[in-house]
Amino acid sequence: MSTTENLDLLRNHTRLIDVRAPVEFHQGHIPNSINLPILTDEERHRIGIVYKQQGNEAAARVGHKIVSGSVKKERIAGWLKACKDDPHAQIMCWRGGQRSNLAQAWLEEAGASQKKVCGGFKALRQICIDVLDQPNKNWWLLSGRTGSAKTVIIRKLANSIDLEGCANHRGSAFGRRLTPQPTPVTFENSLAVDYLNHKYTDLVVEDESRTIGSLGLPQVWSEHMQSASIALVEISLGERIAHIEKEYVTDALVEAKNMGLLPEQIQKNYLDALQRIKRRLGGLRLSEMEKRLNQAFAGQCSHESWISYLLTEYYDPMYDFQLNNKADRIAFRGDRDSVLGFLKTKETAKALPQ
């Protein structure tokens, strides 16, 4: 299979049956892949010891002994179900070697003929790295004060990439979600696949710092963002407070409830966020923020109290300072509808396939 065919796998969001061990999958995987391992972590560890001490043939014998009988039937059944759900699914291991060959052979014996990814995860990962290193588009930065619902605009644009969505983080100190962020490798792979499927010469991304939560943007992406033209969304303080309350309180509490978590978990997350910015807040503002936040979650005042204080005392002054340093890059400014309309005009030019 050529590099072009592997590119098509990523562009087409082909379902990938990743037969690597769970620990390998967790360290980094491709979007639209499902982990149905041929070996568990513990089994892989045991076989690895045999490989180091006795070589490949001995390790293979042990592996076949471990994955036999009912264990083998159960794993083949999982692959067969995945193939039935998506007949175009392909088998993938680390380098397209022994594990994917074995899974492919066992499936063939069970009556399912499935292709495998040539070069495995390693080959697809290299494609993703190469894609990230050459983001040759005309970049636009969507900027605006905290709470301006920039992500809402991003998700309405066909020519955008949702950086925060890929990072599973809202971007700010308070942006940690209840589910964990992906690993750096998985994050980068998601960005690369989104970029491969971006069909326009103009690319719109949200104004972010170099890091989104614990994840760093690719260096070349950060450099493009630091010189990109800016579309600035401007809305009132009241609208921003309302948006933040809906997203960070109302919606967050519903999400927590659906996950079986107590409201106190949201409160704790925000108190932890305050500790991360306490040096920049200073003692008096930190104390006031903690008081207002605790009172709001105790039902003693509205959430508007701490949100308004946080915006006016912390985020807005910081934003104004940062915006002043890039004022010469502002190409358009207006309310949300105006900015959305302006950026939609950049959807007309289609880029050539990568």
C-alpha positions in Angstrom: 0.0 0.0 0.0 1.4 3.4 -1.0 1.6 6.6 1.0 -1.2 7.9 -1.2 -3.5 5.0 -0.1 -2.6 5.7 3.6 -3.5 9.3 3.1 -6.8 8.2 1.7 -7.4 6.1 4.9 -7.0 9.3 7.0 -9.1 11.5 4.7 -11.9 9.0 4.4 -12.0 8.3 8.2 -11.6 4.6 7.5 -12.4 2.5 10.5 -9.2 1.1 11.8 -9.2 -2.0 14.0 -6.1 -1.3 16.2 -4.8 -4.7 17.5 -2.0 -3.1 19.6 -2.1 -3.5 23.4 -4.3 -1.1 25.3 -1.2 0.8 26.7 0.1 1.4 23.2 -3.3 2.6 22.0 -3.6 4.9 25.0 -0.2 6.5 24.3 -1.4 7.5 20.9 -4.0 6.5 18.3 -5.6 7.6 15.0 -9.1 9.1 14.9 -11.8 6.6 14.1 -9.8 3.7 15.4 -11.1 1.1 17.8 -8.8 -0.9 20.2 -9.4 -4.6 19.9 -6.1 -5.9 21.0 -4.6 -9.3 20.1 -2.7 -9.2 23.4 -3.6 -7.5 26.8 -1.0 -5.4 28.4 -0.1 -8.2 30.8 0.2 -10.7 28.0 2.3 -8.4 25.9 4.6 -7.9 28.9 5.0 -11.6 29.5 5.8 -12.3 25.8 8.2 -9.3 25.8 10.3 -11.0 28.6 10.4 -14.2 26.6 11.5 -12.3 23.5 14.3 -10.6 25.3 15.5 -13.8 26.9 14.9 -16.4 24.2 14.2 -14.6 20.9 11.3 -14.2 18.5 10.4 -17.9 17.8 10.1 -18.7 21.5 8.0 -15.5 22.1 5.7 -16.5 19.2 5.2 -19.9 20.6 4.3 -18.5 24.0 2.0 -16.0 22.3 0.1 -18.7 20.5 -0.2 -20.6 23.7 -1.6 -17.7 25.6 -4.1 -16.6 22.8 -5.7 -20.0 22.1 -9.0 -21.7 22.8 -11.7 -19.6 24.2 -9.4 -16.5 24.4 -8.7 -16.7 20.7 -12.4 -17.2 19.9 -13.4 -14.2 21.9 -10.9 -11.9 20.3 -11.8 -13.1 16.8 -15.5 -12.5 17.7 -14.7 -8.9 18.6 -12.9 -8.3 15.2 -15.7 -10.0 13.3 -18.3 -7.8 14.9 -16.3 -4.7 14.1 -15.9 -5.9 10.5 -19.7 -6.6 10.3 -20.4 -3.0 11.6 -18.0 -1.6 9.0 -17.0 -4.0 6.1 -14.3 -1.5 5.0 -12.5 -1.6 8.3 -8.8 -2.3 8.1 -6.5 -4.1 10.6 -3.6 -2.2 12.1 -0.8 -2.9 14.5 2.5 -0.9 15.2 4.3 -1.5 12.0 1.9 -3.7 10.0 3.8 -6.8 11.0 3.2 -9.9 13.0 0.1 -8.9 15.0 -1.9 -7.5 12.1 -0.8 -10.4 9.8 -2.0 -12.9 12.5 -5.3 -11.0 13.0 -5.8 -10.9 9.3 -5.1 -14.6 8.9 -7.5 -15.6 11.8 -10.2 -13.4 10.3 -9.7 -15.1 6.9 -10.2 -18.5 8.6 -13.4 -17.1 10.1 -14.7 -16.0 6.7 -13.8 -12.3 6.8 -11.3 -10.9 4.3 -10.0 -7.5 5.6 -7.1 -5.4 4.4 -4.4 -4.3 6.8 -2.7 -0.9 7.0 0.7 -1.1 5.4 3.3 0.2 7.8 0.8 0.2 10.6 0.4 3.0 13.1 4.0 4.1 12.6 3.4 4.9 8.9 0.1 6.8 9.6 1.8 8.7 12.5 4.6 9.8 10.2 2.0 11.1 7.7 0.4 13.1 10.5 3.8 14.6 11.5 4.5 15.6 7.9 1.1 17.2 7.5 1.5 19.2 10.7 4.9 20.5 9.6 3.5 22.0 6.4 0.3 23.9 7.2 0.4 26.0 4.0 -2.8 27.9 4.1 -3.9 31.5 4.7 -4.6 31.6 8.4 -7.2 33.6 10.2 -7.4 34.1 13.9 -10.9 34.4 15.6 -10.3 36.6 18.7 -12.4 38.2 21.4 -12.7 38.6 25.1 -13.3 35.5 27.3 -17.0 34.4 27.0 -17.5 35.7 23.5 -18.6 32.3 22.3 -15.8 32.0 19.8 -16.0 28.2 19.8 -19.7 28.5 18.8 -18.6 30.5 15.8 -15.8 28.1 15.0 -18.2 25.2 14.9 -20.4 27.0 12.4 -17.6 27.5 9.9 -16.8 24.9 7.3 -13.3 26.4 6.9 -12.3 26.1 10.6 -10.5 23.6 12.8 -11.7 23.3 16.4 -8.5 23.3 18.3 -10.3 23.1 21.7 -12.4 20.3 20.5 -9.3 18.3 19.5 -7.7 19.1 22.9 -10.9 18.4 24.9 -10.3 21.6 26.8 -11.9 25.0 26.7 -8.6 26.8 26.6 -8.7 28.9 29.7 -7.5 28.2 33.2 -11.1 27.2 34.0 -11.4 25.1 30.8 -10.6 21.6 32.1 -13.3 19.2 31.3 -14.6 16.3 33.4 -13.1 13.8 30.9 -9.3 13.7 30.4 -7.4 15.4 27.6 -6.0 13.1 24.9 -2.3 12.3 24.9 -0.1 14.6 22.8 0.3 12.0 20.0 -3.5 11.5 19.8 -4.1 15.3 19.9 -1.6 15.8 17.0 -3.1 13.0 15.0 -6.6 14.6 15.3 -5.2 18.0 14.2 -3.5 16.4 11.2 -6.6 14.5 10.1 -8.7 17.6 10.5 -6.2 19.5 8.4 -6.1 16.8 5.7 -9.9 17.1 5.4 -9.8 20.9 5.4 -10.8 21.8 1.8 -10.2 25.6 1.8 -7.3 27.9 1.2 -8.3 30.0 4.2 -8.1 28.3 7.6 -9.9 29.8 10.7 -8.8 28.9 14.2 -9.6 30.3 17.6 -7.0 32.6 19.2 -5.2 30.3 21.6 -2.0 30.4 23.6 0.8 28.0 22.8 -0.8 25.4 25.1 -4.4 24.3 25.5 -4.6 22.8 28.9 -1.7 20.4 29.1 -1.3 20.1 25.3 1.1 22.1 23.2 0.2 23.2 19.7 2.7 22.2 17.0 5.4 24.9 16.8 4.8 25.8 13.2 1.0 26.2 13.9 1.7 28.5 16.8 4.0 30.6 14.6 1.3 30.9 11.9 -1.2 32.0 14.6 1.2 34.7 15.9 1.2 36.4 12.5 -2.3 35.6 11.2 -4.9 38.3 10.4 -7.5 38.7 13.1 -11.3 38.7 13.0 -12.4 40.2 16.3 -15.8 39.5 17.9 -17.1 42.1 20.2 -20.1 41.5 22.5 -21.4 43.0 25.8 -20.2 42.0 29.2 -23.8 40.8 30.0 -23.8 38.5 27.0 -20.4 37.1 27.9 -21.5 36.4 31.5 -24.6 34.6 30.3 -22.6 32.5 27.9 -20.1 31.5 30.5 -22.8 30.7 33.1 -24.5 28.4 30.6 -21.4 26.6 29.5 -19.4 26.5 32.7 -22.3 26.1 35.2 -25.6 25.0 33.7 -24.2 22.7 31.0 -21.3 21.5 33.2 -23.7 20.5 36.0 -25.8 18.5 33.6 -22.7 16.8 32.3 -21.5 16.0 35.8 -24.9 14.6 36.7 -24.9 12.4 33.6 -21.5 11.0 34.7 -22.7 10.3 38.2 -20.7 13.1 39.7 -21.8 15.6 42.4 -22.0 19.4 41.8 -19.1 19.7 44.2 -16.8 18.3 41.6 -17.4 21.3 39.4 -16.9 23.6 42.3 -13.6 21.8 43.2 -12.4 22.1 39.6 -12.9 25.8 39.6 -11.3 26.3 43.0 -8.3 24.3 41.7 -8.2 26.6 38.6 -8.0 29.6 41.0 -4.9 28.1 42.6 -3.3 27.8 39.2 -3.6 31.5 38.6 -3.3 32.7 42.2 0.0 34.5 41.6 -1.5 36.6 38.9 -4.7 37.2 40.8 -3.0 38.3 44.0 -4.1 37.5 47.6 -7.1 39.9 47.8 -8.6 39.0 44.5 -8.1 35.3 45.1 -9.8 35.5 48.5 -12.7 37.4 46.9 -13.1 35.0 44.1 -13.1 32.0 46.4 -15.7 33.6 48.5 -18.0 34.4 45.6 -17.6 31.1 44.0 -18.3 29.1 47.2 -21.3 31.3 47.9 -22.7 30.7 44.4 -22.4 26.9 44.6 -24.0 27.0 48.1 -26.9 28.9 46.6 -26.2 32.1 48.6 -25.7 34.3 45.5 -25.9 34.0 41.7 -23.1 32.6 39.6 -23.1 35.9 37.8 -21.3 37.3 40.9 -18.0 35.3 40.5 -18.1 35.2 36.7 -18.4 39.0 36.5 -15.7 39.5 39.0 -13.3 37.1 37.2 -13.9 38.7 33.9 -13.5 42.3 34.9 -10.7 41.8 37.4 -8.6 39.2 35.7 -9.4 38.2 32.1 -10.4 41.6 30.6 -7.3 43.5 31.7 -5.1 40.6 30.5 -6.9 40.4 27.2 -6.7 44.2 26.6 -2.9 44.0 27.1 -2.5 41.1 24.7 -4.8 42.7 22.1 -2.9 45.9 22.2 0.2 44.0 21.0 -1.5 42.7 18.0 -3.9 45.5 17.1 -2.3 46.0 13.7 -3.4 42.5 12.7 -7.1 43.2 13.2 -8.7 43.0 9.7 -12.4 42.9 10.8 -14.3 43.5 14.0 -18.0 43.3 14.8 -20.7 41.3 16.7 -21.0 37.5 16.4 -23.2 37.5 13.3 -21.0 40.0 11.5 -17.8 38.1 12.3 -19.4 34.8 11.3 -20.6 36.3 8.0 -17.2 37.8 7.3 -15.4 34.5 7.9 -17.9 32.6 5.8 -16.8 34.7 2.8 -13.4 32.9 3.2 -15.1 29.5 2.5 -15.3 30.2 -1.3 -11.7 29.2 -2.3 -11.0 25.5 -2.3 -7.5 24.2 -1.7 -5.8 21.5 -3.8 -5.7 18.0 -2.1 -2.6 17.5 0.1 
